[in-house]
Amino acid sequence: MVVVLDTVSSSQVRPRHPEKVNRPDNFSPQKPDWIRVRAPTSRGYGDTRKIVKENGLVTVCEEAGCPNIGECWQKKHATFMIMGDTCTRACAFCNVKTGMPNALDANEPAHVAEAVRKLGLEHVVITSVDRDDLADGGADHFAQVIRAIRAACPTTTIEILTPDFLRKPGALEVVVAAKPDVFNHNLETVPSRYLTVRPGARYFHSLRLLQRVKELDPSIFTKSGIMVGLGEERPEVLQVMDDMRSAEIDFLTIGQYLQPTRKHHVVSRYVTPDEFKGYEKVAYTKGFLMVSASPLTRSSHHAGEDFAKLKAAREAIAR
């Protein structure tokens, strides 16, 4: 892979991942048939893209190169990424741009709420880049977006996928007070892989974050996910499940890691569909209310349908 720099126009093109430019190329194995998806071409995809662009919004579907974008956008499901398209961290697995972000857009909460209204969403997922440059990590902005959606679309349920708010005292409490229906924060991988995969984060801090959500408001569903194919071992995945259940996490997602570019972390192997089914079966025996485990599982894939199942599972236990 090469990085092309424009030396003719007045403004040079900044590499998407400047911290990775000088790294050697990493070559992953060829993708198996079960991991392939069709390019998006449907009318529903086009309609969703138009609404997103008209409101000047960013989606993680595009920025992270999600393989499910065609399916989700056809159904007018989109995961909105707030606080810009540039992340202050540089995780080895992630395709979101890295660098110093711009100032927050004060009009963004209203624009997100308007897009949710136009799309007629019954369930919406809001995520963000890491904003370590902000005193509260963007917690108040998350809360403003939640409140704006509640005002514009009172019946829409809200799922958030947050950063870890590392070293941001009081930030979590601000977000929880806005009362999202689902609080998601991904652990991403097993502890032994953190230094190479997620070096800016801390495994037990992320775990404690989710546990603290339950302490603050037990009515909020908690959710977390990991990727496999990053060099982890099966016993490590099972230990993460136990750690999550100790933190009373309700919903677990497990998906296959896919390498965005050759400068990103290599895929150690492609986990088979049967292995994913095995992980799902074990996770249910450990007490999760909801489990989604498959090669193409992503945090917000089928989020609306899964939220309905999550509520039904809790109600069944309460009977």
Phi, psi and omega per residue, in radians:
M1 nan 2.450 3.093
V2 -2.103 2.738 3.047
V3 -1.896 2.113 -3.102
V4 -1.678 2.216 3.104
L5 -1.929 2.332 3.130
D6 -1.449 1.942 -3.141
T7 -1.836 0.179 -3.101
V8 -1.810 -0.881 -3.112
S9 -1.251 2.916 -3.057
S10 -1.211 -0.464 -3.131
S11 -2.050 2.180 -3.139
Q12 -1.309 2.593 3.074
V13 -1.433 2.132 -3.133
R14 -1.435 2.302 3.093
P15 -0.977 2.521 -3.131
R16 -1.105 -0.633 -3.136
H17 -2.256 1.340 -3.053
P18 -1.033 -0.525 -3.117
E19 -1.273 -0.216 -3.096
K20 -1.865 -0.119 -3.013
V21 -0.985 -0.737 -3.049
N22 -1.590 0.101 3.098
R23 -1.359 2.656 3.087
P24 -1.199 2.687 3.099
D25 -1.181 2.439 3.061
N26 -1.934 2.211 -3.082
F27 -1.859 2.042 3.123
S28 -1.529 2.794 3.060
P29 -1.091 2.772 3.092
Q30 -1.111 2.459 -3.127
K31 -1.163 2.382 3.048
P32 -1.325 2.921 -3.081
D33 -1.051 -0.593 -3.037
W34 -1.265 -0.131 -3.095
I35 -1.785 -0.038 -3.044
R36 -1.506 2.514 3.098
V37 -2.316 2.773 3.137
R38 -1.436 2.624 3.083
A39 -1.177 2.489 -3.110
P40 -1.262 2.245 -3.133
T41 -2.434 -0.053 -2.989
S42 -1.247 2.819 3.087
R43 -1.152 -0.685 3.122
G44 -1.046 -0.670 3.078
Y45 -1.054 -0.800 -3.131
G46 -1.124 -0.695 3.131
D47 -1.118 -0.753 3.139
T48 -1.122 -0.758 -3.138
R49 -1.066 -0.672 -3.138
K50 -1.117 -0.782 -3.135
I51 -1.123 -0.721 3.120
V52 -1.059 -0.821 -3.091
K53 -1.216 -0.685 -3.130
E54 -1.068 -0.531 -3.128
N55 -1.675 0.125 3.087
G56 1.079 0.632 -3.049
L57 -1.751 2.781 3.083
V58 -1.936 2.428 3.059
T59 -2.099 2.510 3.076
V60 -1.226 -0.382 3.100
C61 -0.966 -0.770 3.137
E62 -1.446 -0.839 -3.010
E63 -1.126 -0.628 -3.124
A64 -1.653 0.012 3.113
G65 1.104 0.802 -3.074
C66 -1.145 2.316 -3.131
P67 -1.231 -0.239 -3.087
N68 -1.683 0.160 -3.029
I69 -1.039 -0.670 -3.138
G70 -1.097 -0.816 3.135
E71 -1.116 -0.843 -3.067
C72 -1.184 -0.792 -3.091
W73 -1.224 -0.482 3.041
Q74 -1.056 -0.617 3.123
K75 -1.551 0.120 -3.081
K76 1.066 0.691 3.021
H77 -1.897 2.217 3.111
A78 -2.477 2.547 3.067
T79 -1.789 1.973 -3.072
F80 -1.429 2.332 3.124
M81 -1.886 1.953 -3.056
I82 -1.625 2.946 3.087
M83 1.207 0.493 3.036
G84 1.711 -3.125 -3.101
D85 -1.972 0.200 -3.079
T86 -2.122 2.196 -3.051
C87 -1.740 2.535 3.134
T88 -1.455 -0.096 3.090
R89 -1.953 3.009 -3.067
A90 -2.417 1.117 3.140
C91 -1.115 2.563 -3.029
A92 -1.251 -0.244 -3.071
F93 -1.790 -0.258 -2.854
C94 -1.705 2.465 -3.112
N95 -1.737 0.020 3.093
V96 -1.209 2.481 -3.123
K97 -1.001 2.604 3.099
T98 -2.097 2.631 -3.137
G99 2.618 -2.792 3.098
M100 -1.631 2.041 -3.081
P101 -1.261 2.882 3.033
N102 -1.393 2.998 3.078
A103 -1.118 2.720 3.121
L104 -1.136 2.567 3.089
D105 -1.617 1.976 -3.102
A106 -1.122 -0.397 -3.131
N107 -1.550 -0.094 -3.058
E108 -1.061 -0.762 3.120
P109 -0.953 -0.748 3.129
A110 -1.168 -0.666 3.140
H111 -1.174 -0.706 3.099
V112 -1.099 -0.810 -3.133
A113 -1.053 -0.694 3.131
E114 -1.154 -0.690 3.104
A115 -1.139 -0.719 3.097
V116 -1.050 -0.726 3.128
R117 -1.136 -0.795 -3.118
K118 -1.127 -0.646 3.132
L119 -1.353 -0.261 -3.134
G120 1.151 0.672 -3.054
L121 -1.279 2.315 3.008
E122 -1.480 -0.470 -3.137
H123 -2.469 2.291 -3.110
V124 -2.208 2.545 3.084
V125 -1.990 2.231 3.125
I126 -2.068 2.165 3.070
T127 -2.205 -3.058 -3.141
S128 -2.762 2.887 2.914
V129 -1.298 2.890 2.957
D130 -1.285 2.336 3.107
R131 -2.169 1.225 3.116
D132 -1.170 -0.240 3.134
D133 -1.340 -0.292 -3.111
L134 -1.641 2.513 -3.082
A135 -1.019 -0.601 -3.131
D136 -1.905 0.189 -3.137
G137 1.171 0.194 -3.125
G138 1.629 0.210 -3.082
A139 -1.054 -0.786 -3.115
D140 -1.150 -0.594 3.112
H141 -1.151 -0.729 3.042
F142 -0.965 -0.839 -3.113
A143 -1.075 -0.701 3.117
Q144 -1.108 -0.702 3.126
V145 -1.131 -0.770 3.121
I146 -1.036 -0.813 -3.121
R147 -1.138 -0.651 3.132
A148 -1.142 -0.717 3.109
I149 -1.155 -0.734 3.114
R150 -1.017 -0.713 -3.114
A151 -1.207 -0.714 -3.079
A152 -1.449 -0.553 -3.045
C153 -2.401 1.334 -3.004
P154 -1.035 -0.458 -3.086
T155 -1.629 -0.130 -3.137
T156 -1.290 2.274 3.055
T157 -1.514 2.558 -2.966
I158 -2.112 2.193 3.065
E159 -2.001 2.302 3.090
I160 -2.035 2.514 3.065
L161 -2.118 1.790 -2.931
T162 -1.793 2.808 2.895
P163 -1.245 -3.085 -3.029
D164 -1.568 -0.107 -3.123
F165 0.881 0.698 -3.115
L166 -1.093 2.266 -3.141
R167 1.068 0.623 3.098
K168 -2.189 1.342 -3.093
P169 -0.970 2.344 3.089
G170 1.470 -0.165 -3.078
A171 -1.147 -0.805 -3.103
L172 -1.017 -0.741 -3.109
E173 -1.051 -0.621 3.124
V174 -1.122 -0.755 -3.112
V175 -1.216 -0.784 -3.121
V176 -1.097 -0.631 3.136
A177 -1.090 -0.427 3.101
A178 -1.351 -0.134 3.013
K179 1.025 1.087 2.940
P180 -1.168 2.777 3.118
D181 -1.382 -0.607 3.119
V182 -2.303 2.284 3.074
F183 -1.942 1.946 -3.119
N184 -1.960 2.334 2.980
H185 -2.525 2.107 -3.024
N186 -1.472 2.317 2.991
L187 -1.318 -0.412 3.017
E188 1.312 -0.786 -3.086
T189 -2.745 3.131 -3.126
V190 -1.379 2.741 -3.061
P191 -0.947 -0.653 -3.067
S192 -1.170 -0.282 -3.098
R193 -1.746 -0.019 -3.030
Y194 -1.071 -0.727 -3.060
L195 -1.105 -0.519 -3.138
T196 -1.743 -0.510 -3.059
V197 -1.668 -0.738 -3.028
R198 -2.383 1.071 -2.958
P199 -1.155 -0.404 -3.128
G200 -1.456 -0.054 -3.068
A201 -1.989 2.981 3.112
R202 -2.277 2.149 -3.040
Y203 -0.951 -0.905 -3.049
F204 -1.278 -0.414 3.015
H205 -1.165 -0.785 3.123
S206 -1.080 -0.724 3.120
L207 -1.108 -0.762 -3.141
R208 -1.159 -0.576 3.098
L209 -0.999 -0.827 -3.121
L210 -1.204 -0.653 3.084
Q211 -1.100 -0.677 -3.124
R212 -1.166 -0.594 3.080
V213 -0.995 -0.798 3.140
K214 -1.121 -0.633 3.117
E215 -1.168 -0.660 -3.111
L216 -1.314 -0.698 -3.104
D217 -2.651 1.639 -3.107
P218 -1.088 -0.301 -3.118
S219 -1.317 -0.334 -3.141
I220 -1.369 2.261 3.047
F221 -1.264 2.429 3.068
T222 -1.956 2.608 -2.988
K223 -2.574 2.533 3.080
S224 -2.696 2.764 -3.108
G225 -2.503 2.786 3.047
I226 -2.329 2.771 2.996
M227 -1.802 2.600 3.014
V228 -2.066 2.812 -3.044
G229 1.701 0.304 -3.137
L230 -1.901 0.184 3.137
G231 1.812 0.116 3.135
E232 -1.328 2.821 3.062
E233 -1.879 2.684 -3.100
R234 -0.958 -0.801 3.122
P235 -1.024 -0.547 3.104
E236 -1.183 -0.671 3.108
V237 -1.123 -0.734 3.131
L238 -1.139 -0.611 3.092
Q239 -1.169 -0.673 3.088
V240 -1.074 -0.694 3.077
M241 -1.012 -0.795 3.132
D242 -1.103 -0.723 3.120
D243 -1.084 -0.727 3.130
M244 -1.114 -0.734 -3.132
R245 -1.199 -0.568 3.055
S246 -1.102 -0.504 3.091
A247 -1.570 0.119 3.101
E248 1.088 0.586 3.083
I249 -1.264 2.333 -3.035
D250 -1.504 -0.634 -2.911
F251 -2.259 2.211 3.132
L252 -2.023 2.329 2.999
T253 -2.084 2.445 3.081
I254 -2.340 2.169 -3.134
G255 -2.378 2.899 3.122
Q256 -1.378 2.261 3.012
Y257 -1.229 2.343 3.067
L258 -2.129 2.293 -3.069
Q259 -1.317 2.072 -3.120
P260 -1.165 -0.762 3.106
T261 -2.513 2.993 3.136
R262 -1.229 -0.211 3.105
K263 -1.497 -0.181 3.135
H264 -1.556 3.026 -3.138
H265 -0.971 2.410 -3.127
V266 -1.263 2.637 2.984
V267 -1.408 2.071 -3.122
S268 -1.264 -0.631 3.062
R269 -2.964 2.815 3.064
Y270 -1.709 2.042 -3.109
V271 -1.290 2.358 -3.041
T272 -1.318 2.713 3.073
P273 -0.974 -0.633 3.120
D274 -1.130 -0.643 3.090
E275 -1.144 -0.679 3.088
F276 -1.087 -0.738 3.109
K277 -1.065 -0.647 3.106
G278 -1.136 -0.741 3.083
Y279 -1.071 -0.733 -3.138
E280 -1.082 -0.770 -3.137
K281 -1.079 -0.786 3.139
V282 -1.123 -0.730 -3.108
A283 -1.074 -0.699 3.109
Y284 -1.133 -0.646 3.119
T285 -1.174 -0.374 3.131
K286 -1.474 -0.120 3.003
G287 1.899 0.135 3.075
F288 -1.160 2.478 3.079
L289 -1.277 -0.556 -3.077
M290 -2.542 2.421 3.114
V291 -2.395 2.328 3.002
S292 -2.228 2.001 -3.088
A293 -2.416 1.968 3.120
S294 -2.880 2.866 -3.134
P295 -0.955 -0.658 -3.064
L296 -1.783 0.198 3.067
T297 -1.105 2.318 3.019
R298 -2.327 2.854 -2.997
S299 -0.930 -0.716 -3.046
S300 -1.907 0.178 3.119
H301 -1.203 2.222 -3.122
H302 1.029 0.536 -3.034
A303 -1.043 -0.701 -3.121
G304 -1.138 -0.854 3.120
E305 -1.092 -0.706 -3.124
D306 -1.177 -0.570 3.114
F307 -1.134 -0.692 3.096
A308 -1.080 -0.728 3.111
K309 -1.158 -0.640 3.136
L310 -1.098 -0.799 3.117
K311 -1.094 -0.741 -3.134
A312 -1.105 -0.671 -3.139
A313 -1.153 -0.718 3.110
R314 -1.136 -0.736 -3.126
E315 -1.133 -0.620 3.136
A316 -1.148 -0.650 3.125
I317 -1.213 -0.618 -3.080
A318 -1.278 -0.308 -3.102
R319 -1.195 nan nan
